[in-house]
């Protein structure tokens, strides 16, 4: 290595020395002196779908008592397209009750579920229980392609089935091929979800030169990588938050191929103007038969070209900026041995979930349940978790977890519809008084379990929306909504950087206020005011709502209104002007 070659980040060392993600995790599990993982294993367990956490509410108290923080893990299941069977649901519900500190199931905006508070002694049994249910957590975290999202479209049943099948194929194709997961957690058993599909031949230009990991390589990807399959006109997966997106193009109700968009992402760092959120770039259209080749080609170019020295500059959107979009496209075309065709026409007109009953083309019924912040737990007056369990006991269809942290009871026959609605109402899973604003608001987990959290999010949002609803009522806007999101840090999990109003945690009780996204999720909001408190935010929003109520155009969303009337200037070129806050305020 010459002096001009940037030093690799330490994550590259630990991945390269991990023996394909095995590390010494198996030995570490036997260590009883700590509830956590030592050394490199702290990072390596992420590739197995887990993050080490502790309860920050009691951290100081335990330290005062000379005790180690109450270390445990959060596990995120792999669930391409968010579809799960009722029998599987009953199994995950049982484990949450018996083996987690909080007893809850958390639906995430990655269209899957998380367990929070699993102690070290229960980690291996947890993986074995998931395997028994036909599930796993492979590659739901770490520097790999994560859980593949797919639009939860219960109406266009045929097109959704076809798109969902491709989401599963893409997920399987891009999974790590190492046997580490099976060897550590399943004592060498086969992982059915990764070994039931025949291997797809890989082009020479895509291979990493590594026999164990032909696509991902021995050192895996430079950074996490996220993929979606999207069915227009519904952008419920927030495609611009993701590195690779396949926008479904149909003819006569049949899927014929995908528009490919690359380089979306929302994470940033407070004060670091070299980081920024950005929307994905259109690459072109591909026919169905090139889908897996295209997916592997995009991933392999990011594998080979991504920044392995500076992890804050390692995501795909930065690679596009550093290497040039045209160069990236040309290399993808070379590796997949095909040219992109011109983008086919498509349009996004909506984003949130359609709460309540809808009927599909096949005459089956689908009930979308609003689950505030995705947290399924039995509250004193709302036994939500028990309600879903009772539905699962009699449901003959499937469940679909949405990218908005809600739950769809899908494929319900006419004869079962009344019974399922009765159970849902008895357990307060259906609440007719829920406002449109609450249904269009979302928060990440944040405190007390997330180690990155700087401010509250999930625990903050419900009461905050009570106050926002009062403002909406005061201005005669109770039937309206704004896409509003709160995240506890700038890492992007709550997708506040695709909201009309986004709040990003800066410190306890303080947030950066962003405004100017749109309802379709295709525009990044700009920073309006930094490091402000809840009363200050409410005062600002109150003024905005008064102006919106008095001066909006017909069907004009608040984000579009904010841009049109000069409340904020739109982010046009994120690398150049996202941080240009001096230009964002009206003159």
N, C-alpha and C positions, 0 to 999 in steps of 0.2 A: 504493500500500500504506500503510495507516495504522499507527500505532505499535503497535497491539494485535494486528496480524496477525503470527503467528509467521514467522520467517525460514525459507525453504525450505532443506533440506539441500543440500549441494553436489552430491550425486548427482542431484538434480532438475535442476540447471544443466547437468551434463554430458550427461544424457540428452536434454534439450531442445535442446542445441547440437550433438548428434551427427549430425544429418542422418539420422535413423532408423537409428542404430547403426553408421553407416559410420565416423564420426570420420576420423582419418587413419591407420587401421590399414594400409591398402595401402601408403602411403608409409613407414610405420614398419617394415614388413617388409624394406625395402631398407637400413635403417640397420644397418651392421655393427659400429659401435663398441660396441654393447651387445647382450647376448643377451636383453634384456628389452624391455618396451614402455614408452613415455614418456607422461607426462601422463595425459589422460583415457583413452587407449587401454588402460592397465593395467586399468581397470574395464570398458571396452567389450568387450574380448575375452570377458568372461564371458557376455555375451548370445550369443556364438558357441560356447559350450560349453567354455570353457577358463579355467584359473586359472594365473597366473604363479607359479612356485615356485622353490625352489633346494634343494640338499642341505645341510641344516643341520648334518649331521655334519662337513662339511668347510668350513663357512662361515668359522670363525675362522682356520683354516689358510690359506685363500685371502686373507683380509684381511691376514694377517701377511705374505703374499707380495705385497701391493699389487695383488691381483687382484680383479676383480668376482666376487661370488658366482656359482656355477655355475647361472645362470638357465636355466630351461626351462619348459615348460607341461605341465599335466595336462589331458587332454581326456576329457570324459564323453560317450559316444554317446547319441543319442536312440533309445530302443527301447521303445515303448509295450507294456506287458504282458510285456516281457522275452523275446519270442520272436525267435529268429534261426535262419537256415538253415545247414546244414553248410557249404555253399560259402562263405557269408559268414564263417563262423567261420575257415575256412582262410585267408581273406584277412586278417582282423584278426590272426591268429596270425603270419602272415608279416611284417606290418608291425612287430609288437612285437619280433620277432627282429632285424630289419634296421635299425630306425630309432628305437628307444628306448634310453635309458641303462640301464634295468634289465632289459629283455627280458621283462617279466611282463605278464600281463593281470589286472587287478583287478576281480573281480565286486563290485558295490556293493549296499547295501541299498535303492538306488533302482531296482533291477531292471534294471541295465544294466552295461556294463563301462567301465573307465577305462584310458587309457594314462598312464603316469607317465614323465617324463623325455624329452620331445620337444623337441629343440633348435630354435631359431628357423628355421634353414634347412630343416627338415623339416616345418614346420607347414602350409604350403600344399600340398605333396605329400600330407600326411596327409589333409587334407580332400578332395582330389581322389581319393585312393584309396578313402576311405569312400564317396564319391559313386559311384565305379565299382562298388562292392559293393552299391549301393542303400541306403546308410545316410547319416546326417548327425548333426551335434551341435547343431542349432538349438535354442536355448532350453532347454538343460539346466543353465544357470546364469543368474544375473542376475535382474532384477526382472520375471519373467514366470512363466507356468505351466510347470512343469518336467515331466520325464518322467512320464507317467501310469502308475501301477502298476495291476496286475490280479492277483487271487488266482491263484496257480499251482495250479489244481485239475486234475490229470491224470485223475481218476476220472470225474467227471460231465462227460463230453466235450461233450455238446450244449450244456449250460448254460455251460460255460467258453468254447466257441466264440462264443456269443452275447455274453457279457460282454466277451470280448476284442475283438470287433468294435466295441463301444461305447467301449472304452478307446482304440482307434485313432481313432475318430471325434471323441472329445472332444479328444484330443491335436491332431489336425489343425485342429479348429475354433478352438482357443485359441492356435495358433502365431502369432508375429509374421508380418505379411504383407509387411514390408519386403523389398526385393531385396538388402539389404546382404550377406547370406551368399553368395548366388550371385555377386554382383559382385566381392567381395573374394577369395573362395577358388576359385570355379569359372569365373572369367573370363566371367561373365554367363550361363552355362548354366542351364537349368531345373533346379530341385531337384524331382525326381520325387515324393518323399514328401510335398511340400506342394502339388503342383499337379495331382495325379491325381484328387482328389476334387472334385465340383462344389461351388461355394460355397453355403453355407446362408444363406438370407435372414436378416437381422438386424432385430430389432424396433427402432423408433425410440428406445425408452427405453434400449436397450443400446448404441447407437452412441456413440462418443466425440466425434463431430463432426469426426473426422479421416479423410480419404478413404484415406490410406495404411494407417492402423491403426484400423479401425472399432471393434474391441473393446478393444484395449490402450491406444490413445491415443498421442500423440506422446511423452509422458513415461513411457509404459509403467506398470507397477504401482508402488505405493509400496515394495513389498518382494517377496521371492521368494514363490511360491505353489505349493502342492503338491496334487495330486489323485490319488484312487484309485478303483478299481472293486473292490468286495469281495464275495465269495460266501460267505455264512454256511454252515456254522458255523465256517469257518476264517478267522481273523483274521491270516493270515500277512503282510499288508502293514502291520500296525500302523496301522490307520486313524486312531487318535487322534494320530498324529504329523503329520497332514495338514490343510490348510485346507479342502478340499472332498472329500467322500466320497459315492460312490454305492453303496449296499448293495443287491446284487441280490436281487430277490424273484421267485421262480419258482412256477409252478403246473403240475403234471403234467410237470415237466422242462423247461418253456419259460419264458424270461424275460418277465415282464409289466411290469416297471417297477423303480423304485429308491426306497428310503428315502434321504433326503438329510441328511447330517450336516456341519456347517460349524464351523470355528474351532479345530481341533486344532493342536497345535504344541508343541515341546519345548525350544527354545532359551531361554537365560537368560544372565545375566551375574553372575559372582561378586560378591556384596556389593550388587548393585543390586536392591532389593526391589520395584522397579516392573516388573521382568521376572519371568516365571514360565512353567512349562509348564502346559498345560491340555488337557483332553479336548474332543472335538468335541461340538457341541450338535445335538440332533435338530430338523430343520426340518419334515419331513413326507415324504409319499410323492408321487411323480410317475409318470405313465404313460410308456412308452418315447418316445412322440412329443414329449414336452416336455423330453427329456434335454438336448439341445444348447441350447435356449432357457434352461433352468435354469442350465447351466454358464456361459453367457455373462452371464446376469443376475447371478449371484453374483460373478463376476470383475469385472463393470463397477461393481457397488456398492462393492466393495473398492477399485477404481480411483478412484472419485469420493469415497469417504468416508474412505479410509485416511489415516494421518498421514504427510504428506510433509515435516514439519519435524524430527521425531525418529524416526530409523530404528529405534531400539530399542523404539519404541512403534507400529511401523507394520504389524505382521503382522495377519492377519484376526482373530485371537482378541482383540487389543486394540481393534480397531474395534468388535467386538460389545460389549465392555465400555464403550467410550466413547460409542457411539451407542444402545446398547440392543438386545437380541436381537429383541424384538418389532418395533422400527422397521426393523431390517435385514431381517427376514422380509417385512414388508409391502412394502418397496421391491423386494425380489426378485420377489415375486408381481406387483407392478405392471409390472415390466420384462419378465417372461416371459409376462405376460397369462394367468395361471392361478393358482389357489389351490392350496396344498399340501393334500393329503388327509391324514387321520390316518396316523400311522406304522403300517405293517404289522408283525405279529409277526416277530421275528428273534432269534437267540441265537448268541453266540460261545462255543464250547467248547474250541477249540484254537488254537495259534498257530504252533508250529515246523513245519519241513518233515518230511515222512514219508520218512526215509532208506531207501533200498533200492528193491526192485521193488514196483509196484502195477499192477493191471490195470484198465483203464477200461471203461466201459459198452460201448464198441465192440470190446472184446476186444484192443485194442492194449496193449502193455506200456510202462511208464514207469519209468526208473531215476533216482532222485534221489541224486546224489553229494554227500557232505559235503565242502566245500572250506573248510578252516579259514581264517577271516577273508577268504575270497574270493580269496586270492592264488594265482593259477596261475603256477607257475614250476617249472623242473626243478631240484629239490633233489638233492643227491648220492644219497640213498637213496629218493627219491620223484619220479620224472620226471612230475609231474602234467600239466604243459602239453603235453608230448609225447603223453601218454595221451589227452587230449581231442582232439588233432590226429589221432591214429590212428583214434579213434572217428568223427571227422568225415569221414574219407576213405571210410568204408563205410556210414555211417548214412543211411537213406532217409527218416527222419522229420524232426523239428526239435529244437532245443535251447530250453530255457526257463530263463532266469536268474531266480532267486527273490529275494524281498525279504529273505531271510536269508543272502544271499551264497553260496548253493549253486547247483548246476547240475542240471537235469533233462534226461536223454536221453529225449525224448518220442516217442511213436508208433512204438514198435519192434514189428516183426512177430515172430511166434513163431519163425520160422526164423532170425532175426538175433539173438535174445536171448542165446543161448549165446556167440556170438562177441563181442558187446559186453561181456558180463560178463567173459570171459577177458581182453580188452584192459584193462578197468578194473582187474582184479586184478593183472595183470602190472605196471601202472604205479602201483600203490598208491592208485588212486582209490577202491578199496573196501578198507577196513581193519576187519576184524571185531573188533579190540580197542579201537576208538574208543568211549569211554564216553558214556552219555546226557548227562552234564554237559557234556562238550566239545561235543556236537552242539547244545546249547542255550545256548552262550556266543558272544558276538560282540563285536568291537571295530572302531572306526573306523581309518582309515589312520594318522593322527597323525604322529609323527616317523618319518623325518627330513624328509619332504617337505611336510607341511602347515604353512603359516606361522602358523596360529593355535594350534598344539599347545603345551600347557603341560607335559604329561607323556606318557610312553609309553602306547600302547594296543595296536596290532597286534603289535608286537614283544614286548610285555610279556605278552600273554594266554596263549600256549601253555605257558610254564613255570609261570605262575600256576595254570593249570588242572591241571597235574601235581600241584601241592600241594593244590589243592582236592579232586582225586580221592583223594588219600591220606586226607584228612579224611573224605570220604564212605565210603571203605572201613573206616576205623577205627570209624565209627558204624553200620556195617551198612546203608549207604544206596547201595551201588554201582549199583543198578538204578534209582535215583531221579535227579531233576534239579531244579535251580533255574534259572529264566531269569535269567542273569547277563550283564551288559554293561559294557564299559569304554570310555570315551571320553576323548580327550586334552585336551578343553576343554569348556566348557559350551554350545557351539554346537548340540549335539543330534544330530550326524551318527550316532553309535553307538547312538542311541535308548535310552540308559541310563535315561531318565526314564519308560520304560514297562517296566522290568525289575522282577523281584522283588528283586534286589540290583543296584544300579547304582553304578558307580564313575566319578566325574567328575574329570579331571585338574585339579590346583590349582597344582602346581609340580613340578619334576623329582623323581620318587620319592614324590610325595604326592598323595592323592586325597581328595575328599569322598565319604563312604559314605552311600548312600541305600538305604532298605529299605521294603517294604510294597506294591509293585505286585502284580499277580496274573498267573497263567498265561495268562489270556485277553487281556491287554493292554488292560484297560479302567480301570485305576486308576494314578494317579501315585504313585510312592514318595516318602517324606519323608526329608529330611536327618536322619541319625542322628548322625554325628560328622564333624567338619570337619578337613581338612588333616592326614591321618594316613598312616603308612607301610604298606608291604606287611606286615611282621610284625604290626603292630597290627591290620590288617584280618583277617589269618588267625586271630589269636587270638580276635577277636570272632566270626567265622564259625564257628570251632570250637565255641564255646559255644552258638551258635544251633543248629548241627546236632545237638549232644547233646540239647538241649531238644526239637527237632523229632522226632528219632528216638524219644524217650521219650513224647511227649505229643500227637502229631498224631492227628487223626481220620482215618477211612478216606478215601483218595484226596485228602487235604487238601494243597494246594500250600503251599510255605513262606511265600509272601507273605500268604496268608489266615491261616496259623498265626500269623505275626508280628503281625497286626492283632488276631486273636482273643485272644491271650495277653498283649497289652499291651506287646510289644517296641516297638511304634510305634503312634501314632495315625494313622488314615487321613487323607489329604488329601481333604477333602469339598468345599471351595470354594477352588480354587487362588488366585484373586486375593487372597483374604482370609487364608488360613492356610497356604499353601505354605511361607512363610519363618518360620512361627511355631515355631521349633525349641525354644523353651523349653517348649512344650506337648507336644513329640514324644516326650520321654523318659519312661519309666515313673516314677511317683512313688517 
